[in-house]
Amino acid sequence: MNFLFSRQALVSKLGLGLMIVLVIAGPLLMPRSYGLPGDLTSAPPSWIHLCGTDLNGRDMLFRILQGGRVSLLVGVCGAAISLVIGTTYGLIAGSAKAGIDHLMMRLVDILYSVPRLIFILILINAFNQHLQQFASLHGWDWLVSSSRIVILIFSLGLIEWLTMARIVRGQTLSIKERSYVAAAKVLGEGYWMILRRHIFPNLAGIVLVYLTLAIPSVIVDEAFLSFLGLGVQAPQSSWGSLLSEGAASINPLRNAWWMLLFPSLAMLSTLLALYSLGNSMRRSMQAK
């Protein structure tokens, strides 16, 4: 069945498209007061506040949609960075001589052994203050307040490319042995021309499938870090930081279950749509 018209792909695309529209347009259509502290603290879901309010009286639906902006931004940008690095690295390794290929893949193995959490914390602590100072000198107020998110995007992109590099390298080793690549070499086409015209176009489908699977992986990593208080921090929020607040709100003194349930559902539905879309694309490619 054609990927574009399969039922699973259509449902996934509709669900993902709806979530994207909601996180972009939702906060713009809701009253600005919903994002500000109010008197109605820890209120359960009602017709006025569909997902209830948090401990400071802010509307939870408003915060979930705003947090979704940050989570999706980190996921898409982080996956894009890993896609570029991993594809380039895998192409070069797979098409290079055996010695260079072996050396490059041993470097990948070494990087796999580096603990992710420590790597991200080092980058944040090393560059966050310097980035804020640089942004202040140039009057980039948005970067001053979002410096931690920018570093988080780059750090997640720098640790997610390893799997992509292995996948692309393996496919490149297979493709470069095919007859049309040998014919291109006989016709005198150069190394970079063969990569651009004959090898990379045949990797486009695999790269696209990986992108749909890398985005939820980056979102989960960001949520985990923010849940621990190491990622996105107040006054900004993401689904991970909202989950952390929701978990803290359930204790013997109070049970604000809505603060944990609704962010979890938003994140879960988005991850399921992305994984389902990627699996549909993968099955469609295998059926060809």
ZADREN-114795 format. One line per 4 residues: number of its first residue (from 1); for each residue x, y, z of N, C-alpha, C. Coordinates in steps of 0.2 Angstrom, whole numbers, plus 5000, padded with zeros to 4 digits. Example, Ala and Ser with C-alpha at 12.3 -4.5 7.8 and 13.67 -1.06 7.14 Angstrom:
# ZADREN-114795
1) 5066:4972:5039:5062:4978:5039:5066:4984:5039 ~ 5064:4989:5035:5068:4995:5036:5064:5000:5039;
# end
This chain:
# ZADREN-114795
1) 5004:4994:5000:5000:5000:5000:5004:5006:5000 ~ 5002:5011:4996:5006:5017:4995:5007:5021:5002 ~ 5013:5023:5004:5013:5026:5011:5009:5032:5012 ~ 5008:5036:5006:5004:5042:5007:4997:5041:5009;
5) 4994:5035:5007:4987:5034:5008:4986:5028:5013 ~ 4991:5026:5016:4990:5021:5021:4986:5024:5027 ~ 4982:5020:5030:4978:5022:5036:4982:5024:5042 ~ 4987:5021:5043:4991:5022:5049:4995:5029:5048;
9) 4998:5030:5041:5001:5036:5040:4997:5042:5040 ~ 4990:5041:5038:4986:5047:5037:4984:5049:5045 ~ 4983:5044:5049:4981:5045:5056:4987:5049:5059 ~ 4993:5046:5058:4999:5049:5061:5000:5056:5059;
13) 4999:5058:5052:5000:5064:5050:4995:5069:5052 ~ 4988:5067:5053:4983:5071:5055:4984:5073:5063 ~ 4986:5068:5067:4987:5069:5074:4993:5074:5075 ~ 4999:5073:5071:5005:5077:5072:5003:5084:5069;
17) 5000:5084:5064:4998:5091:5061:4993:5095:5066 ~ 4989:5092:5069:4984:5095:5074:4988:5097:5080 ~ 4993:5093:5082:4997:5095:5088:5001:5102:5086 ~ 5004:5102:5080:5008:5107:5078:5004:5114:5078;
21) 4998:5113:5075:4994:5119:5074:4992:5121:5081 ~ 4990:5117:5086:4988:5119:5092:4994:5122:5096 ~ 5000:5120:5096:5005:5123:5100:5007:5130:5097 ~ 5006:5130:5090:5008:5137:5087:5003:5142:5088;
25) 4996:5140:5087:4991:5145:5087:4987:5145:5093 ~ 4987:5140:5097:4984:5140:5103:4985:5145:5108 ~ 4991:5146:5110:4993:5152:5115:4991:5159:5112 ~ 4991:5160:5106:4989:5166:5103:4982:5167:5103;
29) 4978:5162:5103:4971:5163:5103:4968:5163:5110 ~ 4972:5161:5115:4969:5161:5122:4971:5168:5126 ~ 4967:5170:5131:4969:5176:5134:4976:5176:5137 ~ 4979:5181:5137:4986:5182:5139:4986:5181:5147;
33) 4981:5182:5150:4980:5181:5158:4981:5174:5160 ~ 4980:5169:5155:4980:5162:5156:4987:5160:5158 ~ 4992:5164:5155:4999:5162:5156:5002:5166:5162 ~ 4998:5170:5166:5000:5174:5172:4998:5171:5178;
37) 5001:5172:5184:4999:5169:5190:4992:5172:5192 ~ 4988:5168:5194:4981:5170:5196:4979:5168:5203 ~ 4973:5170:5205:4970:5168:5212:4968:5161:5212 ~ 4966:5158:5206:4963:5151:5206:4968:5146:5205;
41) 4971:5145:5211:4977:5140:5211:4975:5133:5212 ~ 4979:5128:5209:4977:5121:5209:4970:5119:5208 ~ 4967:5122:5203:4960:5121:5202:4959:5115:5197 ~ 4955:5111:5199:4954:5105:5194:4951:5107:5187;
45) 4951:5102:5182:4948:5104:5176:4941:5107:5176 ~ 4939:5112:5172:4933:5114:5172:4931:5117:5165 ~ 4925:5120:5164:4924:5123:5157:4928:5129:5156 ~ 4930:5132:5161:4934:5138:5160:4942:5136:5159;
49) 4944:5132:5163:4951:5129:5162:4951:5122:5161 ~ 4951:5120:5155:4949:5113:5153:4954:5108:5156 ~ 4960:5110:5157:4966:5106:5160:4967:5108:5167 ~ 4963:5112:5170:4965:5114:5177:4970:5120:5177;
53) 4972:5122:5183:4977:5127:5184:4983:5124:5188 ~ 4988:5127:5188:4994:5125:5192:4994:5128:5199 ~ 5000:5127:5202:5000:5130:5209:5000:5137:5209 ~ 5002:5141:5204:5002:5148:5204:4996:5151:5200;
57) 4991:5147:5199:4985:5149:5196:4985:5150:5188 ~ 4990:5147:5185:4991:5148:5178:4987:5142:5174 ~ 4984:5144:5168:4980:5139:5165:4985:5133:5162 ~ 4983:5127:5164:4988:5121:5162:4988:5120:5154;
61) 4982:5121:5151:4982:5120:5144:4986:5125:5140 ~ 4986:5131:5143:4991:5137:5140:4998:5135:5141 ~ 5000:5132:5147:5007:5130:5148:5009:5124:5144 ~ 5004:5119:5143:5006:5113:5139:5007:5115:5132;
65) 5003:5120:5129:5004:5122:5122:5011:5126:5122 ~ 5012:5130:5126:5018:5134:5126:5024:5129:5127 ~ 5024:5124:5132:5029:5120:5133:5030:5115:5127 ~ 5024:5114:5123:5025:5110:5117:5029:5113:5112;
69) 5029:5120:5111:5033:5124:5107:5040:5123:5108 ~ 5042:5123:5114:5049:5122:5116:5051:5115:5115 ~ 5047:5110:5117:5049:5103:5116:5049:5101:5108 ~ 5045:5103:5104:5045:5102:5097:5051:5106:5094;
73) 5052:5112:5096:5058:5115:5093:5064:5112:5094 ~ 5065:5110:5101:5071:5106:5102:5072:5099:5098 ~ 5066:5096:5098:5066:5090:5094:5068:5090:5087 ~ 5065:5095:5084:5066:5096:5076:5073:5099:5075;
77) 5075:5104:5079:5082:5107:5077:5087:5102:5079 ~ 5086:5099:5085:5091:5094:5087:5092:5088:5082 ~ 5086:5085:5080:5086:5080:5075:5089:5082:5068 ~ 5088:5088:5066:5091:5091:5060:5098:5091:5061;
81) 5101:5094:5066:5108:5094:5067:5111:5087:5067 ~ 5108:5082:5070:5111:5075:5070:5110:5072:5063 ~ 5105:5074:5060:5104:5072:5053:5110:5074:5048 ~ 5112:5081:5049:5117:5083:5044:5124:5080:5046;
85) 5125:5080:5053:5132:5077:5055:5132:5070:5053 ~ 5127:5066:5055:5127:5059:5054:5127:5057:5047 ~ 5123:5060:5043:5123:5059:5035:5130:5060:5032 ~ 5133:5066:5034:5139:5068:5031:5145:5063:5033;
89) 5145:5062:5040:5150:5057:5042:5149:5050:5039 ~ 5143:5048:5039:5142:5041:5037:5144:5040:5029 ~ 5142:5045:5025:5144:5045:5018:5151:5045:5017 ~ 5155:5049:5021:5162:5049:5020:5165:5043:5022;
93) 5163:5040:5028:5166:5034:5031:5165:5028:5026 ~ 5159:5028:5023:5157:5022:5019:5160:5022:5012 ~ 5162:5028:5010:5164:5029:5003:5172:5029:5003 ~ 5175:5030:5009:5182:5031:5010:5186:5024:5009;
97) 5192:5024:5009:5196:5018:5010:5195:5015:5016 ~ 5197:5008:5016:5196:5004:5022:5199:5007:5028 ~ 5205:5009:5028:5209:5011:5034:5205:5018:5037 ~ 5203:5022:5032:5200:5028:5035:5193:5026:5038;
101) 5189:5022:5034:5183:5020:5037:5184:5017:5044 ~ 5188:5012:5045:5190:5009:5051:5191:5014:5056 ~ 5195:5019:5055:5197:5024:5060:5191:5028:5062 ~ 5187:5030:5057:5181:5034:5058:5176:5031:5062;
105) 5175:5024:5061:5170:5020:5065:5172:5019:5072 ~ 5179:5018:5073:5182:5017:5080:5180:5024:5084 ~ 5181:5030:5081:5179:5036:5084:5172:5036:5086 ~ 5167:5033:5082:5160:5033:5084:5159:5028:5090;
109) 5163:5023:5090:5163:5018:5096:5165:5022:5102 ~ 5170:5026:5102:5173:5029:5107:5167:5034:5110 ~ 5164:5038:5105:5159:5043:5107:5153:5040:5110 ~ 5152:5034:5108:5146:5030:5111:5147:5029:5118;
113) 5153:5028:5120:5155:5026:5127:5155:5032:5132 ~ 5154:5038:5129:5154:5044:5133:5147:5045:5136 ~ 5146:5046:5143:5139:5047:5146:5136:5053:5143 ~ 5130:5052:5141:5126:5058:5138:5125:5064:5143;
117) 5123:5062:5148:5121:5067:5153:5127:5071:5155 ~ 5133:5068:5156:5139:5072:5158:5141:5076:5152 ~ 5141:5074:5146:5142:5078:5140:5138:5084:5140 ~ 5131:5083:5141:5127:5089:5140:5128:5094:5146;
121) 5129:5092:5152:5130:5096:5158:5137:5100:5157 ~ 5142:5097:5154:5148:5100:5153:5147:5106:5148 ~ 5143:5105:5142:5142:5110:5137:5138:5115:5140 ~ 5133:5114:5144:5129:5119:5147:5133:5124:5152;
125) 5137:5120:5156:5140:5124:5161:5146:5128:5158 ~ 5149:5125:5152:5155:5129:5149:5153:5134:5145 ~ 5147:5134:5141:5145:5139:5136:5139:5143:5138 ~ 5135:5142:5143:5129:5146:5144:5131:5153:5146;
129) 5135:5154:5151:5137:5161:5153:5140:5165:5147 ~ 5145:5162:5143:5148:5165:5138:5143:5167:5132 ~ 5138:5162:5131:5133:5164:5126:5129:5170:5128 ~ 5127:5170:5134:5123:5175:5137:5127:5182:5136;
133) 5133:5182:5138:5137:5188:5138:5138:5190:5130 ~ 5139:5186:5126:5139:5187:5119:5133:5190:5116 ~ 5127:5187:5118:5120:5190:5116:5119:5197:5119 ~ 5121:5198:5125:5120:5204:5128:5124:5210:5125;
137) 5130:5208:5123:5134:5213:5119:5131:5215:5112 ~ 5127:5211:5109:5124:5212:5103:5117:5214:5103 ~ 5114:5214:5109:5107:5216:5110:5102:5211:5108 ~ 5104:5205:5108:5100:5199:5107:5096:5197:5113;
141) 5091:5200:5115:5088:5199:5122:5085:5192:5121 ~ 5082:5190:5116:5079:5183:5115:5084:5178:5116 ~ 5090:5179:5114:5095:5174:5115:5098:5173:5122 ~ 5098:5179:5126:5100:5179:5133:5095:5175:5137;
145) 5088:5175:5135:5084:5171:5139:5083:5164:5137 ~ 5085:5163:5131:5085:5156:5128:5091:5153:5127 ~ 5097:5155:5130:5103:5152:5129:5104:5145:5131 ~ 5100:5143:5136:5101:5136:5139:5097:5132:5133;
149) 5092:5134:5130:5088:5130:5125:5093:5129:5119 ~ 5096:5134:5117:5100:5134:5111:5106:5129:5112 ~ 5109:5129:5118:5115:5125:5120:5112:5118:5120 ~ 5106:5117:5123:5103:5110:5123:5101:5107:5117;
153) 5099:5111:5112:5098:5109:5105:5104:5106:5102 ~ 5110:5110:5102:5116:5108:5099:5119:5102:5103 ~ 5118:5102:5109:5121:5096:5113:5118:5090:5111 ~ 5111:5090:5111:5107:5084:5109:5109:5082:5102;
157) 5109:5087:5097:5111:5086:5090:5118:5082:5090 ~ 5122:5084:5094:5129:5082:5094:5130:5074:5097 ~ 5125:5072:5100:5125:5065:5103:5120:5061:5099 ~ 5116:5063:5095:5111:5059:5092:5113:5057:5085;
161) 5119:5059:5082:5121:5058:5076:5124:5051:5075 ~ 5126:5048:5080:5131:5042:5080:5127:5036:5077 ~ 5121:5035:5078:5117:5030:5075:5116:5031:5068 ~ 5114:5038:5066:5113:5039:5059:5119:5038:5055;
165) 5125:5040:5058:5132:5039:5055:5132:5031:5053 ~ 5131:5027:5058:5132:5020:5056:5127:5017:5051 ~ 5121:5020:5051:5116:5018:5046:5118:5020:5039 ~ 5120:5026:5039:5122:5029:5032:5128:5025:5030;
169) 5133:5024:5034:5139:5021:5032:5137:5014:5029 ~ 5133:5010:5033:5131:5003:5030:5128:5003:5023 ~ 5123:5008:5022:5120:5009:5016:5125:5011:5010 ~ 5129:5015:5012:5134:5018:5007:5139:5012:5005;
173) 5141:5008:5010:5145:5002:5008:5142:4998:5003 ~ 5135:4997:5003:5131:4993:4999:5130:4996:4992 ~ 5128:5003:4992:5127:5006:4986:5133:5007:4982 ~ 5139:5008:4985:5145:5010:4981:5147:5004:4977;
177) 5145:4998:4978:5147:4992:4974:5142:4991:4969 ~ 5137:4995:4968:5132:4993:4962:5135:4995:4956 ~ 5132:4993:4950:5134:4994:4944:5134:5001:4941 ~ 5129:5005:4943:5129:5012:4941:5134:5016:4944;
181) 5136:5014:4950:5142:5018:4953:5148:5016:4949 ~ 5149:5010:4948:5155:5008:4944:5155:5011:4937 ~ 5150:5012:4934:5149:5015:4927:5151:5022:4928 ~ 5149:5025:4933:5150:5033:4934:5158:5034:4935;
185) 5161:5029:4938:5169:5029:4939:5172:5028:4932 ~ 5170:5024:4928:5172:5023:4922:5172:5029:4917 ~ 5166:5032:4918:5165:5038:4914:5169:5044:4917 ~ 5172:5043:4922:5177:5049:4924:5174:5054:4929;
189) 5168:5052:4932:5165:5056:4937:5169:5056:4944 ~ 5170:5062:4947:5174:5062:4953:5171:5060:4959 ~ 5175:5059:4964:5172:5057:4971:5166:5060:4973 ~ 5167:5067:4974:5161:5071:4976:5155:5071:4972;
193) 5156:5070:4965:5151:5070:4961:5147:5063:4961 ~ 5150:5058:4962:5147:5051:4963:5143:5051:4970 ~ 5146:5055:4975:5142:5055:4981:5136:5059:4980 ~ 5136:5064:4977:5130:5069:4976:5125:5066:4971;
197) 5127:5063:4966:5123:5061:4961:5120:5054:4961 ~ 5124:5050:4964:5122:5043:4964:5121:5039:4971 ~ 5125:5041:4976:5124:5038:4982:5119:5041:4987 ~ 5120:5048:4988:5116:5051:4992:5108:5051:4990;
201) 5106:5052:4984:5099:5051:4982:5096:5045:4984 ~ 5100:5039:4984:5097:5033:4986:5097:5032:4993 ~ 5100:5037:4997:5099:5037:5004:5094:5041:5007 ~ 5091:5045:5003:5086:5050:5005:5080:5047:5009;
205) 5078:5041:5006:5072:5038:5010:5074:5036:5017 ~ 5080:5033:5018:5082:5031:5024:5083:5037:5029 ~ 5086:5042:5026:5087:5048:5030:5081:5051:5033 ~ 5076:5051:5028:5069:5054:5030:5066:5050:5036;
209) 5066:5043:5035:5064:5039:5040:5067:5040:5047 ~ 5074:5040:5047:5078:5042:5053:5076:5048:5056 ~ 5074:5053:5052:5072:5060:5055:5066:5059:5059 ~ 5061:5055:5056:5055:5055:5060:5056:5051:5066;
213) 5061:5047:5067:5062:5043:5073:5067:5047:5077 ~ 5071:5051:5075:5076:5055:5079:5072:5060:5083 ~ 5067:5063:5080:5064:5069:5083:5061:5067:5090 ~ 5057:5061:5090:5055:5059:5097:5060:5057:5101;
217) 5066:5054:5099:5071:5053:5103:5074:5059:5106 ~ 5075:5064:5103:5078:5070:5105:5073:5073:5110 ~ 5066:5073:5109:5061:5076:5113:5061:5072:5120 ~ 5062:5065:5120:5062:5061:5126:5069:5063:5130;
221) 5074:5064:5126:5080:5066:5130:5080:5073:5133 ~ 5077:5078:5130:5075:5084:5133:5071:5084:5139 ~ 5065:5080:5138:5061:5079:5143:5064:5076:5150 ~ 5068:5071:5149:5072:5068:5154:5076:5073:5158;
225) 5080:5077:5154:5084:5082:5157:5080:5087:5161 ~ 5075:5090:5158:5071:5095:5161:5067:5092:5167 ~ 5065:5086:5167:5062:5082:5172:5067:5082:5178 ~ 5073:5082:5177:5078:5082:5182:5080:5089:5184;
229) 5078:5094:5181:5080:5101:5182:5086:5103:5179 ~ 5088:5099:5174:5095:5100:5171:5094:5103:5164 ~ 5088:5103:5161:5086:5106:5154:5083:5113:5155 ~ 5077:5113:5152:5073:5119:5151:5071:5121:5158;
233) 5072:5128:5160:5071:5130:5167:5066:5136:5167 ~ 5063:5137:5173:5058:5143:5173:5062:5149:5172 ~ 5059:5154:5169:5051:5155:5167:5049:5151:5161 ~ 5054:5148:5157:5052:5144:5152:5050:5137:5154;
237) 5046:5134:5149:5044:5127:5151:5044:5123:5145 ~ 5044:5116:5146:5044:5111:5141:5039:5106:5144 ~ 5038:5101:5140:5034:5095:5143:5038:5092:5148 ~ 5044:5091:5148:5048:5088:5153:5048:5092:5160;
241) 5048:5099:5159:5048:5103:5166:5041:5103:5168 ~ 5036:5102:5164:5029:5102:5167:5028:5095:5170 ~ 5031:5090:5167:5030:5083:5170:5033:5083:5177 ~ 5039:5087:5178:5042:5087:5184:5038:5091:5189;
245) 5035:5096:5187:5030:5100:5192:5024:5096:5194 ~ 5022:5092:5189:5016:5088:5190:5017:5082:5195 ~ 5023:5079:5194:5025:5074:5199:5026:5077:5206 ~ 5029:5083:5206:5030:5086:5213:5023:5088:5216;
249) 5018:5089:5212:5011:5091:5215:5007:5085:5218 ~ 5009:5079:5217:5006:5073:5219:5009:5071:5226 ~ 5007:5072:5231:5010:5070:5238:5004:5070:5243 ~ 5006:5068:5249:5000:5067:5254:4997:5073:5256;
253) 4999:5079:5254:4996:5085:5256:4991:5088:5250 ~ 4993:5086:5244:4988:5088:5239:4989:5083:5233 ~ 4984:5082:5229:4984:5078:5223:4981:5081:5217 ~ 4986:5085:5214:4984:5089:5208:4986:5084:5202;
257) 4982:5079:5201:4983:5074:5196:4983:5077:5189 ~ 4979:5082:5188:4979:5085:5181:4985:5088:5179 ~ 4989:5090:5183:4996:5093:5182:5001:5088:5179 ~ 5000:5082:5180:5004:5077:5178:5001:5073:5172;
261) 4994:5072:5172:4991:5068:5167:4991:5072:5160 ~ 4989:5078:5160:4988:5081:5153:4994:5083:5150 ~ 5000:5085:5153:5006:5085:5149:5009:5078:5147 ~ 5007:5073:5151:5009:5066:5149:5006:5064:5143;
265) 4999:5066:5142:4995:5064:5136:4997:5068:5130 ~ 4999:5074:5131:5001:5078:5125:5008:5076:5123 ~ 5012:5074:5127:5019:5071:5125:5018:5064:5122 ~ 5014:5060:5125:5013:5053:5123:5010:5053:5116;
269) 5005:5057:5115:5002:5057:5108:5006:5060:5103 ~ 5010:5065:5104:5015:5067:5099:5020:5062:5098 ~ 5023:5058:5103:5028:5053:5102:5025:5047:5098 ~ 5019:5045:5099:5016:5040:5096:5015:5042:5088;
273) 5013:5048:5087:5012:5050:5080:5018:5050:5076 ~ 5024:5052:5079:5030:5052:5076:5033:5045:5075 ~ 5032:5041:5080:5035:5034:5079:5031:5030:5074 ~ 5024:5031:5074:5020:5028:5069:5021:5030:5062;
277) 5022:5037:5061:5024:5039:5055:5030:5036:5052 ~ 5035:5036:5056:5042:5033:5054:5041:5026:5053 ~ 5037:5022:5057:5036:5015:5055:5033:5014:5049 ~ 5028:5018:5047:5024:5017:5041:5029:5019:5035;
281) 5033:5024:5036:5038:5025:5030:5043:5019:5029 ~ 5045:5016:5035:5050:5011:5034:5047:5005:5031 ~ 5041:5003:5033:5037:4997:5030:5036:4999:5022 ~ 5034:5005:5021:5033:5007:5014:5039:5006:5010;
285) 5045:5007:5012:5051:5007:5009:5053:4999:5008 ~ 5052:4995:5013:5054:4988:5013:5049:4984:5008 ~ 5043:4987:5007:5038:4984:5002:5040:4985:4995 ~ 5044:4990:4994:5046:4992:4987:5051:4987:4984;
# end
